[in-house]
Amino acid sequence: MNSFAESSEYIFNTKIYMNISINLEDEKVVLEKASNYMRNLEKKLNFYDENSEISLINRNSGIKFVKVSEDTFNVIKSAKFCSELTNGVFDATIAPLVKKWSVNSSSPKVLSIEEVNTVKSLVDYKDILLCEDNKSVMLARKDQEIDLGGIAKGYIADKIIELYKENGIKSGIINLGGNVKVLGKKSDDLMWNIGIIKPEKHANENIAVVSVEDMSVVTSGAYERAFSYNGKMYHHIINPITGYPAETDLKSITVICKDSVHADALSTPLFIMGKYKAYEFMKSKQISGIMVTDDDKIIITKDLLKNFKLFKDYEVLAF
């Protein structure tokens, strides 16, 4: 009979939850391996740690290539791919804009057009230069910076599920602050139920659940972090194309796919695109997902309907 083990802690400044079903004598060893791996990655990928590999790349922007670990190289390579896929609506070089707006700080500011244009000129994923031979990375111009906040958790979720599999685990979940990936079913006859949270600040209730197995579920929305200035709300999701907080007709979007790295990286640009462009993009790329619109409608891809349960009174549209 399988036993169960779970772990909850803070890594990457976010709450991490892991749960596994396993028949080993000491199942917690696997969770310790997973925690150690994540802490090691945190040291490499943390934008705010001056000793991280990302910070080393940023300090050497416009100067030289920096040799990095395989993990760091692979995350940056995936980030550049997703930047190309979305034509820059996802852009890993957005860090200068995020820092300048400082929405997440205690003293956010509204930038002038001149400030936005100056900082936005530094944002261009095409300036991420990769050398496969020796796993080195360089930013082409001085003062450019990479921030992997929009993709790192997805990469980590994928790697943790790989670690589960390597250790004989058939069923498990990892939740990195709402970025969820599951392995197998929760039990022989039950899929994993993942909640779609009500997209409002401090909301603590689900409006729906979607049942999945061997999938990643990632939600992006701007309802938690924002500030008001002269009667206008500014939130933390910056559109790298305009340089301003995104103006969208979505409250949230949930992307569901096999690879968490792609679910993570695509959820934010799809939110920025708004419902019509997101619909076209998802349809053309065969991406599954759930959109919650400003007028409280739910737009869902048809493939999810059979495993979708609605709790609140929303109009549901399927495509």
N, C-alpha and C positions, 0 to 999 in steps of 0.2 A: 504493500500500500504506500502511495506517495505521501511524503511529508511536505510541509509548506514553510517557507521562510520569507521574511520581509525585512526591509531596511528603509529608513527615512533619515535624510540628512540634508545639509545645505552645501552645495558645490556650485560654482559659477554664479554665486549670489542668488541662487534660486533653490527651491525645495525639490529634492530628488526623492522619488519613491520607487522602490523595486519590490517585486513579489515573484517568487518562483515556486514551482511544484517539482519536487525532485525526490529520488529514492536513495540518495547517498546518506551515509551515516552522519556526516558533518556538512549539511547543506549550506551553512552560513559562510563556509570558506569561499564559495562561489561569489556571494555578495561582497565579501571582503576584496576579492580579486577585482570585481567590477568597480568598487569604490576607489581602490588604489589606482586603477586605470584612469578613471575620470579625474582624480586629483592630479595625476601626471599630465593629462591633457590640459587641465586648467592652467598649469604652469607654463605650458607652451602657447596656448591660444588666447590667454586673457589680455585684452586690449589695455586694461588699466594696470597691469603688472609691468613695471619698467624692465623686468628681467625676462619677460616672455619672448618667445621667438617672433611673435607678431610685432612687439615693440622694437625688437632689433631690426626687423625689416623696415619699419616706419622711420627709425632714426637714420637709416642708410638710404632713404629714398633719394633718387637722383645721384647717388654716389657709387654704389656697388651691389653686386649680387650677394645674398646671404644664404649660406647653406643651412637647411632646416631638417627636422625629422621627417620621416615618411608620412606620419599623420598630418603634420602641419602642411606639407606640400600637397597632400591629397585633398584636404579641405579647401585650400586656396584654388586648386585646379577645378574642383567642383563648383566653387563660387564663381570662377570665371566662366565656366560652361553655362551656369544658370543666368549669369549676366548677359551672355550672348543670346541665350534662348528667349529672354524677355526684352531684348533690345535695350538693355540698360535700365529697365524699371526696377530690377534688382541690380544693385551695384555695390560690390564689396569695398570700393574706395570712397564710400559715402561718409566716412568718419569725420572729415573736416566740417561738413555741414551739421552733422549730429552734435559735434562739440560746440559749434558756434551757436546753434539754437538752444542747446543745453536744457531741453524740455524736462529731462529727468532730474535736474538739479533743483536746489532750493531757490535759485534766482534765474529762472528762464527769461529770455529776452526776445522781442520781436525785431527781426532784422530789416534793415532798409533794402531797397532794390539793389543799391550799389554793393552793400555787404554780401547779399545773396549771390550776385553775379561774380564777385571776386572769389568767394569761397567755392562756388559751383564749378569754376574753371579748373579746380583741382580734382574734380570727380570724373573719372573716366576709366572704366574697367579694362579698356584696351591698353592702358599703361601698366598693367600687371604682366611682368615678363617672367616666364618660367623656363628653367633649364632642367629637362628630364634627366640628363646624364648624371648630374651630381646633386639632384634634388635641391636646387637653389632658386631663390626668388628675389626679384628687384622691382621697385616702383620707379618708373621712368623719370619722374620729375620731383624736384625738391618740394618738401612740405606735403606731398601726398601721403595718405595713410590708409591702411586696411583695417576694417573692423569686421570680424566674422560673427558678430552677434546674431545675424539673420540666418545663419546656416550651421553654426557649430553644434548646437544642441541636436540637430537632426543627424549630423555625422556621428555624434557620440551615441545616440540611441541605436543607430545601425550597428556600431561596433560592440555595444553591450549585448545586443541580441545575438551577434556572432559568438561572443564569449559564452553566453548561455548554452548555445548549441554545442560548442567545443567541449563543454563540461557535462554533456549528456542530458541537458534540460530539454523537456518537450513542451513545457507550458510556462510562460512568464510574461511579465510586463515591466516596462520602465516608463516612468512619467517624470519628465524634466520640466517642471513648472508649466504643465499643460501641453507639452510636446510629448505625445504618447506613442509608443510602439509595443505591439504584442507579439508573442510567439505562440503559435498553435491556438488551441481553444483553452478556455478557462478550466473546463473539465470535459469529460468524454462527450457529453451531450449539451454543453453550454458554450456559446461564443462569449467573447469579452464585450461587455456593454460599456461604451464610452460616451460620457455625457457631453452634450452641446450646451454650454453655459449661457444663461441669459446675458446678452451683450450690454450690460449696464455696469457702471462703477459700483464696486462693493457687492454686486449680486452674488448670491450664494445658492442659486437654484438652477437646475437644468430645464431648458425648454424642450429638449428632446434627447433621445439616446440613439446611437447607431451601433449595431452589433457587428463585430469584425473578428477575423482570425488572420494571423500572419500579415498584419497591416500596420501602417503608421497613420495616426490621426493628429493633425496639427491645425490649430486655430489662430487666426490673426485678427486683431481688432484694435481700435483706438480708444476704447471706453475706460481704460484704467488710468492712463497717464496723460494729462492735459492741463492747460492753464488758460485763463481768460484775460484778455487785454482789450480795453475799449469796447466791451460787449461782444467780442468775437472769441471763439474757442480755438486754441491751437493745440494739436496733439503731437505725440512723440513719433509718429510714422511720417518720415520725410520722403517726399517724392524726389528722387535724384535727378529727374529730368527738369523739374521746375525750380528745385531748391527750397520749396516751401512745404509745410505740413500738407499731406495729401488731402485733396477735396474729393470726396467719394460719396456715392449714394448707398454704401454698405455700412452696416453696423459691425458685421464680422463675416469671415469666410473660413470654412474648414476644408482642408485638403486631405484626401484619403488615398494613399498609394502604398506600394510595397516598400519603397525606399524613403526613409525618414529625412535623409539629406535633401531630397528633392521636395518632399512635402513642406519642410521647413523653409527652404529657399523660395518656393513658389507662392506660399500663402500670403506673404506681405505684398509682393508686386500685384497679385490678383486682387487683393484688397484695394490697392492704389488705383488699379484700372477701373474699378466700378463694375456694376453688374453686367452691362452690355459687352464691354471689351473682355471682361473676365469670362463671360459665357462663351464668346467666340474663341478665346484662347483655350479654354478647357475642352470645348468641343473639338477643336482642330488637333489638340495634343492627346485627346482621350484621357483626360484627367477627371477623376471622380471628386465630388465635393458638395458642400452645402453652404449657400449664401443666405445671410439674414439682412434684409434691406432696411433702409431708413423708414419705410412705411410698413414695417413689420410683416413682410411677406418672406416666406422661405422658398428659395429656389434650389432644387436638388437634382442631381443627375439620376436618371431613371434606374441605373444599376443598383443604387442604394436603397430604393423604396422598400424592397422586401425585408430589409433588416433595419428599418427606420421606424421609431416610435415617437410620436409627438405628444407632449404633455400640456402645452399651452395652446391658446386659441390663435393660431397663425394660419393664414392662407398659404397652402403649399402648391407650388408650381414645379413641374418636372420637365426636364429636357434630356 
